[in-house]
Amino acid sequence: MKYNKRTFIIVGLILGFLCGVLLIIKAYTQFPSLPGPFELCIQILILGFLGAMGLALGFIVYLITTLFRRKRRK
């Protein structure tokens, strides 16, 4: 099975983004009100940070899978 680096990175980015969206939805269900500009900026930062963390995690998983695949061939 051939692993593609882009697949792991994109899946990690999507999962990180979804975790951020779920956090924001949970916050709005607990305190329903319209956010101000400061809260919107924080939400964008949260989505960006969790997306970047998911991207990094996807890249690490890709590196681990290629490492194990190379060891198995030897």
The 8 nearest C-alpha neighbors of each residue, nearest first, counted from 0:
[[1, 2, 68, 3, 64, 65, 69, 67],
 [0, 2, 3, 65, 68, 4, 64, 6],
 [3, 1, 0, 4, 61, 65, 6, 64],
 [2, 4, 6, 5, 1, 7, 61, 8],
 [3, 5, 6, 7, 61, 8, 2, 58],
 [6, 4, 8, 3, 7, 9, 10, 58],
 [5, 7, 9, 3, 4, 8, 10, 2],
 [8, 6, 57, 10, 4, 5, 9, 11],
 [7, 9, 57, 5, 54, 11, 6, 58],
 [8, 10, 12, 6, 11, 7, 5, 13],
 [9, 11, 13, 7, 12, 8, 6, 14],
 [12, 10, 53, 57, 54, 14, 8, 9],
 [13, 11, 54, 53, 50, 9, 15, 10],
 [12, 14, 16, 10, 11, 15, 17, 9],
 [15, 13, 17, 11, 16, 12, 10, 18],
 [16, 14, 50, 53, 49, 18, 12, 17],
 [15, 17, 50, 13, 19, 14, 18, 46],
 [18, 16, 20, 14, 19, 15, 21, 13],
 [17, 19, 15, 21, 16, 20, 14, 22],
 [20, 18, 46, 22, 16, 17, 21, 49],
 [19, 21, 17, 23, 22, 18, 24, 16],
 [20, 22, 24, 18, 19, 23, 25, 17],
 [23, 21, 19, 25, 20, 24, 26, 18],
 [22, 24, 26, 20, 25, 21, 27, 19],
 [25, 23, 21, 27, 26, 22, 20, 28],
 [24, 26, 22, 28, 23, 27, 21, 29],
 [25, 27, 23, 29, 24, 28, 30, 22],
 [28, 26, 31, 30, 24, 29, 25, 23],
 [27, 29, 25, 26, 30, 31, 24, 23],
 [28, 30, 26, 27, 31, 25, 24, 32],
 [31, 29, 27, 28, 26, 32, 25, 33],
 [32, 30, 27, 28, 29, 33, 26, 34],
 [33, 31, 30, 34, 27, 28, 35, 29],
 [32, 34, 35, 31, 27, 38, 30, 39],
 [35, 33, 38, 32, 39, 36, 37, 31],
 [34, 36, 38, 37, 39, 33, 40, 32],
 [35, 37, 39, 38, 40, 34, 41, 33],
 [38, 36, 40, 39, 35, 41, 34, 42],
 [39, 37, 41, 35, 40, 36, 34, 42],
 [38, 40, 42, 36, 41, 37, 43, 35],
 [41, 39, 43, 37, 42, 38, 44, 36],
 [40, 42, 44, 38, 39, 43, 45, 37],
 [41, 43, 45, 39, 44, 40, 38, 46],
 [42, 44, 40, 46, 41, 45, 47, 39],
 [45, 43, 41, 47, 42, 46, 48, 40],
 [44, 46, 42, 48, 43, 47, 49, 41],
 [47, 45, 19, 43, 49, 44, 48, 16],
 [46, 48, 44, 50, 45, 49, 51, 43],
 [49, 47, 51, 45, 50, 46, 44, 52],
 [48, 50, 15, 52, 46, 51, 47, 16],
 [51, 49, 15, 16, 12, 47, 53, 48],
 [52, 50, 54, 48, 53, 49, 47, 55],
 [51, 53, 49, 55, 54, 50, 56, 48],
 [54, 52, 11, 15, 12, 56, 50, 51],
 [53, 55, 12, 11, 51, 8, 57, 52],
 [56, 54, 52, 58, 53, 57, 51, 59],
 [55, 57, 53, 59, 58, 54, 52, 60],
 [58, 56, 11, 8, 7, 60, 54, 55],
 [57, 59, 61, 55, 56, 60, 8, 7],
 [60, 58, 56, 62, 61, 57, 63, 55],
 [59, 61, 63, 57, 58, 62, 64, 56],
 [62, 60, 58, 64, 59, 63, 7, 4],
 [61, 63, 59, 65, 60, 64, 66, 58],
 [64, 62, 66, 60, 61, 65, 59, 67],
 [65, 63, 61, 67, 66, 62, 68, 60],
 [64, 66, 68, 62, 67, 63, 69, 61],
 [67, 65, 63, 69, 64, 68, 62, 70],
 [68, 66, 70, 64, 69, 65, 71, 63],
 [67, 69, 65, 71, 66, 70, 64, 72],
 [68, 70, 66, 72, 67, 71, 65, 73],
 [71, 69, 67, 72, 73, 68, 66, 65],
 [70, 72, 68, 69, 73, 67, 66, 65],
 [71, 73, 69, 70, 68, 67, 66, 65],
 [72, 70, 71, 69, 68, 67, 66, 65]]
